[in-house]
Amino acid sequence: MKVSALILGGFLFFSVSFGGGIAWLVSKLLQNSTAGLSLLCGGFLVGLLALDIVPSALKMYKSFGIILGVLIGYLFFLVLHNLVHPSTDQNPSVYLLMLAILIHTIPLSMTIGSLMENSIVGITITASVILHHLPEGFALTTAFLAQRKKPWKLFLGFLSLSMCFSLFIWIGHYVNLSIKEQGVLMGISIGLIAATSISEFILHHIKVVPVKSFITFIVMGYLLSTLFHLLL
């Protein structure tokens, strides 16, 4: 079981790294513009929520648990926003986004853990892990590039995400979360991602980027998330 969890964690690392490679290529096309990458990331995250995460969550979990989780997630954001960086800092915080994605992986990884003994779903789960986390890798890398973080910090972020994924697969093999609890966790991640994408990645640049460029970068990010959604 531990070996299987570690293998799937490795697949997740490969997946987010591949998504990060795509983000790096896109950043070169934008000539590493800090504001452009931030707005692109914000638009991408909004699209990811609207096209993938929220519709999937509403199909799998009850709306009450999701709404409660969103409210808790937003409260977390307000607290962590003041702890992560000073109010005068105009750079978006990648740590809030990393936390949101970590929380987002918990229900999925624990569900996988509970199904690991079923060999029929093994290949399906592996393929799902590889494809599902490409957009997360793209979003995290775009955020790190926008904030000029060093590459080794991004590597550690990907490694932490993979280790967390493996850990909760192992936990999920022995502990089952109720649907309501999973829904609340999913809602927390949705609330954090939504608040971070809008407040940290978009609104920070509303006064410093021309309106045309502001809209263009956000729409580009949303269209990229649509492309991921259609292909994956």
Secondary structure, 3 states (H helix, E strand, C coil): CHHHHHHHHHHHHHHHHHHHHHHHHHHHHCCCCHHHHHHHHHHHHHHHHHHHHHHHHHHHCCHHHHHHHHHHHHHHHHHHHHHHCCCCCCCCCHHHHHHHHHHHHHHHHHHHHHHCCCHHHHHHHHHHHHHHCHHHHHHHHHHHHHCCCCHHHHHHHHHHHHHHHHHHHHHHHHCCCCHHHHHHHHHHHHHHHHHHHHHHHHHHHCCCCCHHHHHHHHHHHHHHHHHHHHHC
